[in-house]
Amino acid sequence: MKRTISVLVVFALCVVATADEPQQTDTKQKAIETSLESFAGTWEIIDVQPKGSTKNATQLVFRKDRTYSALDAKDQELWAGTFDLDPTTSPGVWDHRSNESQRKGGDALGIYELDGDRLKVCCVVGIWKDNQWNGKPRPTEFKLPAADVVLEMRRVFAGGSRDHGRQ
C-alpha cells in the first residue's frame, strides 16, 4: 500500500511539473514578443570595441520578424541575418547569425541590455559542430576580452533618419 501511495505521489508531481511547462513557455514567448517591440528599430552605432570590428557599419536594423541588417553611412546593406532574444535571463540573451555564417555553420552568442533608447550588445563568435559549441563561452559582462565585440547604440528616430525596423 505504501508503495502504491509513493508511486501515486511521484506521478502527481510529474503531472504538476508537466502542466507548468506550457505556462512557462507561454510566459517566455510573451516576454520575447514584448522585447521585440522595444528592440525593433534602427540603431546608430556610437561605440564599438575593438575599433573596426563592425567594418563600415554605422547602423544596425532589427525587425520584429527577427531579421537584421547592418548598414553603412549611405544606408547600403553590408550584411544581413537573423537573431534571437531571451529577455527572461539577466542580462538578456541576444544570439545572431549572418546569412553568410549560416551557410558555414557560424553563429554569435551574445547578451544585451536595453535602457530606453540605448542598447548595448556583446557577443562571441564560434561554430556549431555536431551540436557542440566551438568558441568562447557566452559573455556574462559587457567587456573585452570575455567578448569578441561590444557595441553601444542609440535609437534613430524618423526625424533623424529612417527607422527601418518598426515595419
C-alpha positions, 0 to 999 in steps of 0.5 A: 500500500505504501508503495502504491501511495509513493508511486501515486505521489511521484506521478502527481508531481510529474503531472504538476511539473508537466502542466507548468511547462506550457505556462512557462513557455507561454510566459517566455514567448510573451516576454520575447514578443514584448522585447521585440517591440522595444528592440525593433528599430534602427540603431546608430552605432556610437561605440564599438570595441575593438575599433573596426570590428563592425567594418563600415557599419554605422547602423544596425536594423532589427525587425520584429520578424527577427531579421537584421541588417547592418548598414553603412553611412549611405544606408547600403546593406553590408550584411544581413541575418537573423537573431534571437532574444531571451529577455527572461535571463539577466542580462538578456540573451541576444544570439545572431547569425549572418546569412553568410555564417549560416551557410558555414555553420557560424553563429554569435552568442551574445547578451544585451541590455536595453535602457530606453533608447540605448542598447548595448550588445556583446557577443562571441563568435564560434561554430556549431559542430555536431551540436557542440559549441566551438568558441568562447563561452557566452559573455556574462559582462559587457567587456573585452576580452570575455567578448569578441565585440561590444557595441553601444547604440542609440535609437534613430528616430524618423526625424533623424533618419529612417527607422527601418525596423518598426515595419 
